[in-house]
């Protein structure tokens, strides 16, 4: 019943979509609900795009950085595939192009994406390469000012695959292809086209990473996505903390000139789960380092606690190293939480919050930093196609902090001092979500401890 209800709701919303896009959205956006487009407004064959292996000939180091990244696995990502197939089933295929626009733009503009009788999506081999070299370097513009929000969203890029590769250098003289300087490639808007995901009918911001950056101190200081996510991890950590532009001297190609700044292509964020699952251990390790540099914990403890009384303390979580909220992206499923343990001097546990049960799920009452997404009836949902709003959002903005208060009973026979230990922990999804999407193939999801703090409270 819910599936039928959703589909009928979508069909009834066509008039709304037409108004939002000033007419039939499929006329101005031929791959709607993705806002992806080509320079001609017509499909382009996937053979117009060169495979990354061709680029490897002159850019072997950059190719090795990209290979194994979430960009290279944007299509193959098993969690994405499972959610995409579920969306196809529950919306009668209405979401196919929306998801494909970012995860296989080549497959989208070539109109290759199809659901087979085997229940699997199918595209050409080159379209399986996800966010690949020629795709990004064929981008000639963004249509963000033509979107309903006038923000970059839902793959609002224009591609024109040819022998002209667009990029950040105005003096490039490659051997077998041409090059053109592109200011867009140096801006956050380039990334925002896919890292702002809005519901195509109600325009609710399901993923809001670009906007979180746009209204932050990072944007005010001129620090853009590329300054952190296209730099060696140590430089990225320094940029995020100091808000100073990085320099990464080197060559984009062994045959090219020495440059003051060469962008790396691992594109690592916080996803250490899927990269490790697909064997990209280097990318997983970079993600762990980034997560461990993103936050700091501060314990605000009372001067003393009294036997038989309630003791209270505060944990302050600082977002010190992310140019967007913590967590970001699909904040309705990301899990960043406080694991709090209080013991007396004998080791007796007086309080615990944030532990995992035997099924690897978080205990009731755990303090999470997340968004609670709901459907049109106000019911909890993690399915992006059903989300109409967030009931609340407790993610932490860039350079911001959040306080959470805890309280526990100090027993009459407690042996002081009382020790408070806190960890800020992170995993990409709840275990139950992984089990739902991956079934028997679901692994026990790994966890990263982002920050730790401890202290003692004297007992009177």
C-alpha positions as a printed NumPy array, in Angstrom:
array([[  0.   ,   0.   ,   0.   ],
       [  2.812,   2.399,   0.827],
       [  4.472,   1.899,  -2.561],
       [  1.255,   2.59 ,  -4.452],
       [  0.593,   5.613,  -2.28 ],
       [  4.023,   7.039,  -3.015],
       [  3.733,   6.589,  -6.761],
       [  0.308,   8.215,  -6.874],
       [  1.664,  11.08 ,  -4.764],
       [  4.504,  11.561,  -7.257],
       [  2.137,  11.607, -10.211],
       [ -0.097,  14.089,  -8.437],
       [  2.929,  16.341,  -7.867],
       [  3.726,  16.829, -11.548],
       [  1.954,  20.201, -11.534],
       [  4.086,  21.286,  -8.598],
       [  7.258,  20.23 , -10.406],
       [  6.192,  22.08 , -13.538],
       [  5.666,  25.258, -11.545],
       [  9.021,  24.883,  -9.778],
       [ 10.835,  24.491, -13.092],
       [  8.771,  27.13 , -14.924],
       [  7.225,  24.58 , -17.274],
       [  7.65 ,  20.951, -18.127],
       [ 10.912,  20.033, -16.322],
       [ 11.745,  17.391, -18.921],
       [ 11.958,  20.064, -21.64 ],
       [ 14.707,  22.075, -19.948],
       [ 16.219,  19.057, -18.18 ],
       [ 16.186,  16.13 , -20.63 ],
       [ 17.44 ,  13.632, -18.039],
       [ 14.982,  14.703, -15.332],
       [ 14.744,  14.194, -12.393],
       [ 18.532,  14.491, -12.669],
       [ 19.441,  18.045, -13.709],
       [ 22.4  ,  16.756, -15.689],
       [ 22.652,  18.034, -19.263],
       [ 24.898,  18.009, -22.305],
       [ 26.108,  20.989, -24.338],
       [ 23.577,  20.143, -27.054],
       [ 20.745,  19.131, -24.742],
       [ 20.733,  15.736, -26.422],
       [ 22.055,  12.296, -25.426],
       [ 25.736,  11.506, -25.999],
       [ 27.062,   8.023, -26.662],
       [ 29.14 ,   6.562, -23.856],
       [ 31.913,   5.901, -26.378],
       [ 32.444,   9.669, -26.511],
       [ 34.082,   9.357, -23.086],
       [ 37.612,   7.989, -22.786],
       [ 38.175,   5.205, -20.246],
       [ 40.353,   6.102, -17.249],
       [ 42.907,   3.524, -18.375],
       [ 43.71 ,   5.817, -21.321],
       [ 44.397,   8.716, -18.964],
       [ 46.696,   6.493, -16.908],
       [ 49.287,   6.57 , -19.694],
       [ 50.294,  10.16 , -18.859],
       [ 48.782,  10.549, -15.394],
       [ 49.683,   7.267, -13.69 ],
       [ 49.995,   8.748, -10.19 ],
       [ 46.688,  10.581, -10.409],
       [ 45.045,   7.453, -11.833],
       [ 46.318,   5.404,  -8.882],
       [ 44.926,   7.998,  -6.477],
       [ 41.52 ,   7.884,  -8.152],
       [ 41.355,   4.094,  -8.502],
       [ 39.603,   2.681,  -5.46 ],
       [ 38.136,   6.024,  -4.435],
       [ 34.427,   6.454,  -3.774],
       [ 34.287,   8.384,  -7.047],
       [ 35.687,   5.416,  -8.963],
       [ 33.222,   3.151,  -7.13 ],
       [ 30.239,   5.499,  -7.282],
       [ 28.364,   3.016,  -9.46 ],
       [ 29.742,  -0.215,  -7.977],
       [ 29.156,   0.764,  -4.337],
       [ 27.048,  -2.179,  -3.049],
       [ 25.158,  -0.044,  -0.52 ],
       [ 24.207,   2.454,  -3.232],
       [ 23.217,  -0.36 ,  -5.58 ],
       [ 20.959,  -1.932,  -2.95 ],
       [ 19.248,   1.382,  -2.136],
       [ 18.916,   2.256,  -5.841],
       [ 17.238,  -1.046,  -6.612],
       [ 14.873,  -0.621,  -3.681],
       [ 13.987,   2.868,  -4.936],
       [ 13.341,   1.493,  -8.423],
       [ 10.958,  -1.079,  -6.995],
       [  9.056,   1.275,  -4.717],
       [  8.741,   4.172,  -7.199],
       [  8.229,   2.215, -10.417],
       [ 11.557,   3.516, -11.696],
       [ 10.835,   7.218, -11.13 ],
       [ 14.087,   7.677,  -9.202],
       [ 16.374,   5.827, -11.629],
       [ 17.812,   8.887, -13.402],
       [ 17.938,  10.973, -10.232],
       [ 20.397,   8.563,  -8.634],
       [ 22.204,   7.725, -11.871],
       [ 22.867,  11.395, -12.666],
       [ 25.609,  11.537, -10.041],
       [ 26.62 ,   7.88 ,  -9.693],
       [ 26.91 ,   7.168, -13.435],
       [ 26.578,  10.41 , -15.342],
       [ 28.046,   8.701, -18.417],
       [ 25.313,   6.07 , -18.265],
       [ 22.712,   8.808, -17.822],
       [ 23.633,  11.083, -20.743],
       [ 24.003,   8.018, -22.987],
       [ 20.593,   6.771, -21.806],
       [ 22.067,   3.337, -21.163],
       [ 20.759,   2.844, -17.645],
       [ 18.18 ,   0.086, -17.578],
       [ 16.783,  -2.355, -15.076],
       [ 17.138,  -5.919, -16.356],
       [ 14.848,  -8.865, -15.826],
       [ 17.465, -10.156, -13.386],
       [ 16.637,  -7.28 , -11.022],
       [ 19.981,  -5.58 , -11.619],
       [ 20.836,  -2.26 , -13.269],
       [ 22.908,  -2.478, -16.44 ],
       [ 25.184,   0.039, -18.169],
       [ 28.231,  -0.154, -20.447],
       [ 31.658,  -0.918, -19.042],
       [ 32.784,   2.693, -19.213],
       [ 29.625,   3.901, -17.464],
       [ 30.477,   1.543, -14.586],
       [ 33.578,   3.669, -13.936],
       [ 31.426,   6.086, -11.936],
       [ 32.803,   9.593, -11.502],
       [ 35.749,   9.202, -13.843],
       [ 38.468,  11.349, -15.427],
       [ 36.928,  12.366, -18.74 ],
       [ 33.532,  12.983, -17.152],
       [ 34.84 ,  15.623, -14.73 ],
       [ 37.181,  17.167, -17.279],
       [ 34.366,  17.41 , -19.838],
       [ 32.275,  19.657, -17.58 ],
       [ 31.777,  23.002, -19.319],
       [ 29.325,  24.632, -16.937],
       [ 26.751,  24.43 , -14.192],
       [ 23.05 ,  25.207, -14.506],
       [ 22.699,  26.04 , -10.821],
       [ 21.017,  29.368, -11.519],
       [ 18.319,  27.49 , -13.432],
       [ 17.505,  25.073, -10.602],
       [ 14.433,  25.683,  -8.418],
       [ 16.708,  26.648,  -5.511],
       [ 19.32 ,  28.547,  -7.607],
       [ 21.79 ,  26.271,  -5.848],
       [ 23.873,  23.518,  -7.409],
       [ 21.915,  20.307,  -6.975],
       [ 21.15 ,  16.888,  -8.417],
       [ 24.016,  16.829, -10.939],
       [ 23.295,  20.272, -12.383],
       [ 26.359,  20.146, -14.628],
       [ 26.733,  20.452, -18.392],
       [ 29.114,  18.017, -20.078],
       [ 30.688,  18.205, -23.513],
       [ 33.037,  15.239, -24.042],
       [ 35.725,  15.992, -26.616],
       [ 39.486,  16.168, -26.989],
       [ 39.429,  19.374, -24.902],
       [ 40.003,  18.626, -21.218],
       [ 38.941,  21.369, -18.813],
       [ 40.889,  21.949, -15.632],
       [ 42.521,  24.405, -13.207],
       [ 45.63 ,  25.305, -15.256],
       [ 45.757,  28.026, -17.907],
       [ 49.129,  26.984, -19.364],
       [ 48.682,  23.23 , -19.852],
       [ 50.096,  21.873, -23.103],
       [ 49.319,  18.152, -23.166],
       [ 50.643,  15.826, -25.849],
       [ 47.628,  14.029, -27.314],
       [ 44.625,  16.111, -26.256],
       [ 43.859,  19.792, -25.899],
       [ 43.396,  21.669, -22.636],
       [ 41.306,  24.642, -21.545],
       [ 41.269,  26.578, -18.301],
       [ 38.04 ,  26.256, -16.324],
       [ 37.391,  28.564, -13.393],
       [ 34.486,  26.311, -12.376],
       [ 36.936,  23.489, -11.632],
       [ 38.545,  25.67 ,  -8.94 ],
       [ 35.276,  26.418,  -7.134],
       [ 33.132,  24.615,  -4.576],
       [ 30.196,  24.897,  -6.958],
       [ 31.84 ,  22.261,  -9.137],
       [ 31.538,  19.734,  -6.31 ],
       [ 28.229,  21.086,  -5.054],
       [ 26.453,  19.961,  -8.205],
       [ 26.431,  16.41 ,  -6.838],
       [ 26.957,  17.08 ,  -3.137],
       [ 23.651,  18.889,  -2.776],
       [ 20.876,  16.353,  -3.256],
       [ 17.339,  17.717,  -3.115],
       [ 14.083,  15.824,  -3.478],
       [ 13.065,  16.548,  -7.095],
       [  9.457,  17.341,  -6.214],
       [  9.471,  19.086,  -2.836],
       [ 13.092,  20.372,  -3.123],
       [ 13.875,  19.317,   0.435],
       [ 17.624,  19.093,   1.046],
       [ 18.251,  15.407,   1.622],
       [ 22.007,  15.965,   1.329],
       [ 23.141,  19.476,   2.092],
       [ 26.94 ,  19.383,   2.156],
       [ 27.507,  22.277,  -0.248],
       [ 25.071,  24.571,   1.571],
       [ 26.64 ,  23.688,   4.943],
       [ 29.96 ,  24.886,   3.518],
       [ 28.45 ,  27.894,   1.713],
       [ 27.289,  29.545,   4.917],
       [ 30.377,  28.664,   6.975],
       [ 33.565,  30.459,   7.963],
       [ 35.407,  28.242,   5.466],
       [ 33.563,  29.878,   2.589],
       [ 34.158,  33.299,   4.126],
       [ 37.905,  32.588,   4.174],
       [ 37.923,  31.284,   0.59 ],
       [ 38.601,  27.666,   1.527],
       [ 36.831,  25.433,  -0.998],
       [ 36.158,  21.696,  -1.235],
       [ 39.262,  21.065,  -3.351],
       [ 41.518,  22.595,  -0.676],
       [ 40.668,  19.736,   1.686],
       [ 39.433,  16.844,  -0.452],
       [ 42.048,  17.121,  -3.219],
       [ 45.112,  17.417,  -0.996],
       [ 47.308,  14.878,   0.817],
       [ 45.569,  14.058,   4.078],
       [ 48.147,  15.799,   6.304],
       [ 47.803,  19.032,   4.312],
       [ 44.013,  18.695,   4.34 ],
       [ 43.99 ,  18.413,   8.127],
       [ 46.157,  21.527,   8.395],
       [ 43.918,  23.493,   6.015],
       [ 40.776,  22.582,   7.934],
       [ 42.265,  23.686,  11.236],
       [ 44.052,  26.859,  10.119],
       [ 41.794,  28.051,   7.267],
       [ 44.916,  28.725,   5.212],
       [ 45.15 ,  27.813,   1.508],
       [ 47.39 ,  24.786,   0.869],
       [ 50.299,  24.304,  -1.484],
       [ 51.174,  20.892,  -2.848],
       [ 54.143,  21.258,  -5.256],
       [ 54.622,  18.612,  -7.926],
       [ 53.738,  17.528, -11.444],
       [ 50.341,  16.562, -12.834],
       [ 52.229,  14.411, -15.348],
       [ 55.885,  13.312, -15.505],
       [ 56.112,  15.148, -18.848],
       [ 54.523,  18.304, -17.469],
       [ 56.013,  21.358, -15.743],
       [ 56.696,  21.721, -12.042],
       [ 53.723,  23.373, -10.395],
       [ 53.197,  25.146,  -7.091],
       [ 50.007,  23.222,  -6.513],
       [ 48.94 ,  19.808,  -7.809],
       [ 45.575,  18.42 ,  -6.784],
       [ 45.39 ,  14.841,  -5.581],
       [ 42.505,  12.637,  -6.716],
       [ 41.63 ,  10.313,  -3.821],
       [ 38.577,  12.508,  -3.08 ],
       [ 38.369,  11.011,   0.406],
       [ 35.719,  12.079,   2.89 ],
       [ 34.512,   9.949,   5.796],
       [ 33.609,   6.73 ,   3.996],
       [ 36.035,   4.129,   5.323],
       [ 33.404,   1.404,   5.178],
       [ 32.681,   0.87 ,   1.479],
       [ 36.28 ,   1.575,   0.42 ],
       [ 37.528,  -1.135,   2.802],
       [ 34.737,  -3.475,   1.696],
       [ 35.898,  -3.072,  -1.918],
       [ 39.57 ,  -3.547,  -1.061],
       [ 40.683,   0.101,  -1.266],
       [ 42.616,   0.008,   2.003],
       [ 44.605,   3.169,   1.222],
       [ 41.428,   5.229,   0.816],
       [ 39.892,   3.671,   3.922],
       [ 42.936,   4.628,   5.99 ],
       [ 42.843,   8.223,   4.717],
       [ 39.167,   8.394,   5.681],
       [ 39.971,   7.179,   9.197],
       [ 42.661,   9.855,   9.554],
       [ 40.245,  12.526,   8.384],
       [ 37.574,  11.407,  10.837],
       [ 40.047,  11.38 ,  13.718],
       [ 41.053,  14.958,  12.936],
       [ 37.534,  16.337,  12.53 ],
       [ 36.395,  16.659,  16.141],
       [ 37.581,  17.286,  19.683],
       [ 35.928,  16.49 ,  22.997],
       [ 35.855,  18.691,  26.078],
       [ 34.674,  17.446,  29.466],
       [ 33.024,  19.951,  31.817],
       [ 33.018,  18.186,  35.182],
       [ 31.78 ,  19.338,  38.622],
       [ 34.336,  20.06 ,  41.321],
       [ 33.012,  17.167,  43.385],
       [ 30.14 ,  14.704,  43.743],
       [ 28.242,  13.779,  46.904],
       [ 27.411,  10.249,  48.023],
       [ 23.77 ,   9.411,  47.432],
       [ 23.23 ,  12.412,  45.181],
       [ 22.884,  13.047,  41.435],
       [ 26.056,  14.171,  39.7  ],
       [ 25.9  ,  16.028,  36.41 ],
       [ 28.514,  16.734,  33.77 ],
       [ 28.647,  18.088,  30.225],
       [ 30.375,  16.775,  27.123],
       [ 31.198,  19.428,  24.545],
       [ 31.819,  18.222,  20.991],
       [ 33.777,  20.615,  18.764],
       [ 33.738,  20.449,  14.961],
       [ 37.332,  21.571,  14.445],
       [ 38.254,  19.992,  11.127],
       [ 35.316,  19.729,   8.734],
       [ 34.231,  22.498,   6.377],
       [ 30.663,  21.216,   6.611],
       [ 28.49 ,  19.793,   9.357],
       [ 29.45 ,  16.743,  11.393],
       [ 28.222,  14.399,  10.177],
       [ 27.24 ,  15.402,   6.648],
       [ 25.712,  13.871,   3.509],
       [ 22.986,  11.331,   4.396],
       [ 22.689,  12.611,   7.95 ],
       [ 19.559,  10.556,   8.567],
       [ 21.625,   7.343,   8.479],
       [ 25.091,   8.468,   9.525],
       [ 25.861,   7.537,  13.138],
       [ 28.12 ,   9.805,  15.174],
       [ 27.507,   9.261,  18.856],
       [ 28.843,   9.637,  22.376],
       [ 29.912,   6.499,  24.215],
       [ 29.989,   7.465,  27.893],
       [ 31.18 ,   5.289,  30.781],
       [ 31.363,   6.257,  34.448],
       [ 33.093,   4.056,  37.031],
       [ 34.158,   4.443,  40.637],
       [ 37.657,   3.755,  41.935],
       [ 36.891,   0.057,  42.385],
       [ 35.974,  -0.259,  38.714],
       [ 32.237,  -0.587,  39.343],
       [ 30.218,   0.826,  36.462],
       [ 27.887,   3.582,  37.647],
       [ 26.602,   4.76 ,  34.276],
       [ 26.82 ,   3.781,  30.612],
       [ 25.386,   5.306,  27.457],
       [ 26.2  ,   4.592,  23.83 ],
       [ 27.055,   0.899,  24.071],
       [ 26.266,  -1.636,  21.344],
       [ 24.006,  -4.606,  21.978],
       [ 24.705,  -8.16 ,  20.827],
       [ 23.246,  -7.331,  17.394],
       [ 25.612,  -4.353,  17.051],
       [ 22.789,  -1.829,  17.402],
       [ 23.003,   1.218,  19.654],
       [ 21.235,   1.106,  22.994],
       [ 18.117,   3.186,  23.559],
       [ 18.832,   6.758,  24.604],
       [ 22.255,   7.039,  22.958],
       [ 23.245,  10.639,  22.208],
       [ 23.523,  10.907,  18.419],
       [ 24.356,  13.833,  16.158],
       [ 22.091,  13.337,  13.179],
       [ 18.91 ,  14.338,  11.393],
       [ 15.591,  12.617,  11.941],
       [ 13.907,  12.305,   8.553],
       [ 10.175,  11.765,   8.156],
       [  7.698,  11.179,   5.348],
       [  4.548,  13.136,   4.509],
       [  2.69 ,  11.454,   7.392],
       [  5.431,  12.31 ,   9.886],
       [  6.685,   8.721,  10.075],
       [ 10.38 ,   7.938,  10.414],
       [ 11.994,   6.955,   7.115],
       [ 15.514,   6.584,   5.774],
       [ 14.366,   6.228,   2.176],
       [ 15.382,   9.415,   0.353],
       [ 12.43 ,   9.247,  -2.031],
       [ 10.011,   9.405,   0.921],
       [ 11.64 ,  12.241,   2.878],
       [  9.706,  15.512,   3.074],
       [ 11.445,  17.155,   6.052],
       [ 13.684,  16.668,   9.066],
       [ 11.872,  16.517,  12.386],
       [ 15.104,  17.699,  13.992],
       [ 18.755,  18.11 ,  13.057],
       [ 21.535,  17.91 ,  15.66 ],
       [ 24.532,  17.865,  13.314],
       [ 27.346,  20.241,  14.325],
       [ 28.214,  23.157,  11.985],
       [ 31.789,  24.017,  10.915],
       [ 33.85 ,  25.433,  13.796],
       [ 30.778,  25.012,  15.997],
       [ 30.17 ,  22.857,  19.051],
       [ 27.364,  21.021,  20.796],
       [ 26.864,  20.431,  24.52 ],
       [ 25.216,  17.309,  25.897],
       [ 24.48 ,  16.911,  29.62 ],
       [ 24.639,  13.597,  31.459],
       [ 23.571,  12.675,  34.978],
       [ 24.117,   9.64 ,  37.201],
       [ 23.459,   8.562,  40.769],
       [ 26.476,   8.363,  43.047],
       [ 25.85 ,   5.36 ,  45.346],
       [ 26.331,   5.807,  49.091],
       [ 29.177,   3.297,  48.989],
       [ 30.901,   4.671,  45.899],
       [ 34.683,   4.739,  46.122],
       [ 36.119,   7.963,  44.792],
       [ 37.235,   9.448,  42.65 ],
       [ 34.69 ,   8.74 ,  39.941],
       [ 36.176,   8.338,  36.463],
       [ 34.349,   9.65 ,  33.371],
       [ 35.439,   8.262,  29.983],
       [ 33.939,   9.526,  26.736],
       [ 34.451,   8.527,  23.116],
       [ 33.013,  10.15 ,  20.005],
       [ 32.361,   7.212,  17.682],
       [ 31.349,   7.018,  14.018],
       [ 30.034,   4.524,  11.507],
       [ 28.509,   5.123,   8.11 ],
       [ 25.158,   3.42 ,   8.762],
       [ 23.28 ,   1.656,  11.537],
       [ 23.904,  -2.087,  11.508],
       [ 20.177,  -2.637,  10.96 ],
       [ 20.3  ,  -0.552,   7.756],
       [ 23.26 ,  -2.533,   6.448],
       [ 21.392,  -5.749,   7.231],
       [ 18.288,  -4.449,   5.436],
       [ 20.157,  -3.427,   2.288],
       [ 22.807,  -6.137,   2.055],
       [ 20.993,  -9.056,   3.655],
       [ 23.14 , -12.092,   4.408],
       [ 26.107, -10.35 ,   2.752],
       [ 26.093,  -7.54 ,   5.312],
       [ 29.352,  -7.33 ,   7.282],
       [ 29.579,  -6.18 ,  10.875],
       [ 30.102,  -2.485,  10.289],
       [ 33.419,  -1.043,  11.472],
       [ 33.603,   1.93 ,  13.81 ],
       [ 36.099,   4.771,  14.087],
       [ 36.745,   6.508,  17.388],
       [ 37.004,  10.133,  16.319],
       [ 37.993,  11.615,  19.684],
       [ 38.347,  10.647,  23.34 ],
       [ 38.381,  12.435,  26.68 ],
       [ 38.493,  11.416,  30.338],
       [ 38.511,  12.99 ,  33.741],
       [ 37.766,  12.362,  37.407],
       [ 35.291,  13.735,  39.922],
       [ 36.218,  13.657,  43.64 ],
       [ 33.551,  12.077,  45.852],
       [ 32.75 ,  13.729,  49.16 ]])
